[in-house]
Amino acid sequence: MKASRSLAEAVAVVAAGVVAFPLFWMVLTAVKPRGEVISTEPRPWTTRPTLDSFVRALTVQDFGRYFLNSVVVAVAVVALSMLVAFLAAAALTRLRFRGRTTMLVMLLVVQMVPVEALTVPLFFLMRSVGQSVPAFGLNHLGSLVLVHLAFSLPFAIWMLRGFVAAVPVELEEAATLDGAGRFRFLWGVLFPLVAPGLVATSVLSFIHAWNDFLFAKTFIISAADNQTLPLALQVFVKPDDNDWGAIMAGSTLMTIPVLVFFVLVQRRLVSGLAGSVKG
């Protein structure tokens, strides 16, 4: 028993090391002087740490605006996806209507479609939408919010459905006997019970929206004021000489909000993932 547990712990440590190594190398490259970054003999340490790469990354023109744009998109996607997913999961679990099973199957099918295969059709769709509602067309942050919302909802609904199903029907019946309507039951009883599941799905939605480059590059064509942080890193990508130090410094700065968000919701995230497995 002890041997198998020790083996499992060793495997977990090795796996954690493999996952953490790219992050370690990213931060290390960000604090290395330029000479060590472009050296033909890379070393996993530095004797002259410097913050010059961070200075170059932070002095990019409109860096603050790019950061704010990323925050707006990520927060909007998380808030809207959690609201819609919660209501949809409750409807699919508690209500019986025609096409319910088909809708559940479609939620799984949608997740199997490669994102790259939908990029071009989505481009023309957003261009058409922009003719009627400019705020959700090309070169506007609304287009990014809509697209990320569309890709976040299927997974969020499917995951939250397990949490809603785990709430006993008797609890709803008891709330009804006490005079609680459907609206009050949803937000006063059901919502707090599935909150861990909402947190677990919100983390994934936030990461996808925050780190997105493909959709931002596709839909934000000429509006420099609406670019996000991943697009800002292109400033340091040059045909003949990439500034890897600044790229890694910018990537490190982009990682900080994700880590902060993860730390804030860590406890509920663990319970949420455990609840999804149990459900």
Beta strands, then each sheet from edge to edge (+ up, - down):
end
